[in-house]
Amino acid sequence: MKKNKKKKLVAAALLALLAAGAGTFAWINSQDQRINRVKTAAIKDGSVSVEELWNPKPIVPGTDATKEVAVTNSGNTPVFVRVSYEEVLNYLTEKGAVTNRTEGWKKSATPAMSDDVPVEFDGEKYTVAGSGYTDVTGKVKDSQGAALPTGVKVYAKGSVTKDPVTGDENTTFSYSAFFEYSSGKFQAMTTDISVKSGNTVGSSAEDWEFVMNKAEYSVYKGGYSNNVANWAASTLEGASAEATAAKASLLGSAGKKYDVDYDYKATSLGLTSIPAAAPATAAEQIPTASSDKKGVQADKAALGISGIHIEYGTDMTVTTALANNKWAYNKEDGYFYFTSPINSGATTPHLLKKLVFTNAIGTEYTNATYDLIVKMEAIQATKEALIDTTGWSLQGADGSETKTITEYLAGQAAS
């Protein structure tokens, strides 16, 4: 029995040596994402998470929204972290251009993203009690003398005065016409309405007869399109097969993150596939100093305008001047690297501070929705985890930014 036990121990020891010799490691790692959605995230699969203060606001030129992002290590071992972005911009295909057509908008039985979108109109401003406007729809006929199509609403106010000297009568009135395509939902119209009769001194608009000489219904033709940008390829496990194939973490998948529902599947976005990672390389998108305000990729690519900017934190540096406890962007792989290990219980300085909506934002952003996904990857703070295929697999050539960052981090790694 003793001899048998010794043989088993020797065999186990040999297997362990073989595994080590083959370079098979299971490094401690973690990843996290945050989705920040603005209109015109994290997988806590470990002990390292994205911490943020996010105060979403509408996309209005000349304003900003607080977005403070840092990384916290609540585990018991030091880690290296890096952060990157995935973006989804949903925008009107015709970039806010309005097209008029001869029929009111109706929802399709099988809605598609490319369906025309009604230009919304604030009809309640006229229908609410006390607005001063009266419903005169029944008093309006088209140029052929027929009643208006169902759903068209006309509200008006006016009066008739008589000049005491000349005896001339003067009619003044104003109106608003719109199409109610669903209960309480109104589509803008372009119309030409004139008073036909009944406008006598002492009368009011509800007593008059009107004629509508022109009736057009406003839409955003072609509906919506999406543009996505993936700054960096994910090396850790993806959220779905499609996301993994695209080297993304959330792009290509659907689900719920921190109470935000999302659907970034290619078919849902109207794309044939999720594009491969493409790091930002333009100077207008790469921070080189603390508190820099730099653009994102999706709006520039889709709209030709860099209207959404990120204001970075006060602890930024560049790869040619690395220093401890800073954030540095690597334009070769699209990641922001924190230049020192994060010890247990520690939090990094802020990488981001705000989303800034610049004055370059115009009608192209009408009805747009922008999602900025902040994705984080963390690995055990060891030299081997930096270069091993189960870690970050950083294999930059001599003189490259990747090599510079790798060597700098390796110099602070746990032995």
NORCORLIN-V869351 format. One record per backbone hydrogen bond with DSSP energy under -1.0 kcal/mol. NH is the residue of the N-H (numbers start at 1). CO is the residue of the C=O. Records with the same first field share a line. If there is no record, write none. Layout:
NH: CO ; CO
//
This chain:
5: 1
6: 2
7: 3
8: 4
9: 5
10: 6
11: 7
12: 8
13: 9
14: 10
15: 11
16: 12
17: 13
18: 14
19: 15
20: 16
21: 17
22: 18
23: 20
24: 19
30: 378
32: 376
33: 41
34: 374
36: 372
38: 370
40: 368
44: 42
45: 43
49: 72
51: 70
53: 68
55: 66
59: 39
60: 58
62: 357
63: 60
65: 355
67: 353
68: 53
69: 352
70: 51
72: 49
73: 346
74: 47
79: 342
80: 379
82: 377
83: 336
84: 375
86: 373
87: 229
88: 371
89: 227
90: 369
91: 225
93: 223
95: 92
97: 94
99: 219
101: 217
115: 112
117: 220
119: 218
121: 186
123: 121
125: 122
126: 123
127: 123
128: 124
131: 128
134: 156
136: 154
139: 136
140: 137
141: 210
142: 146
145: 142
152: 149
153: 178
155: 176
156: 134
157: 174
159: 172
161: 170
163: 168
167: 163
170: 161
172: 159
174: 157
176: 155
178: 153
179: 187
180: 151
181: 179
182: 185
185: 182
187: 179
188: 119
190: 216
192: 214
194: 211
196: 209
197: 209
200: 198
203: 200
207: 204
208: 205
209: 197
210: 139
211: 194
212: 141
213: 192
216: 190
217: 101
218: 188
219: 99
220: 117
223: 220
224: 113
225: 91
227: 89
229: 87
231: 85
234: 247
244: 240
245: 241
246: 242
247: 244
248: 243
252: 264
253: 250
255: 262
257: 260
260: 257
262: 255
264: 253
269: 265
271: 266
278: 230
285: 282
291: 313
292: 289
294: 310
295: 284
296: 308
301: 297
302: 298
303: 299
305: 299
307: 305
309: 356
310: 294
311: 354
312: 292
313: 351
317: 327
321: 318
327: 315
328: 337
330: 335
333: 330
334: 330
336: 83
337: 328
338: 81
339: 326
342: 79
345: 73
346: 343
348: 71
351: 69
353: 311
354: 311
355: 65
356: 309
357: 63
358: 307
361: 358
365: 362
366: 363
368: 365
369: 90
370: 38
371: 88
372: 36
373: 86
374: 34
375: 84
376: 32
377: 82
378: 30
379: 80
380: 28
381: 78
382: 380
388: 384
391: 388
392: 385
393: 388
394: 386
400: 397
404: 400
405: 401
406: 402
407: 403
408: 404
409: 405
410: 406
411: 407
412: 409
414: 381
//
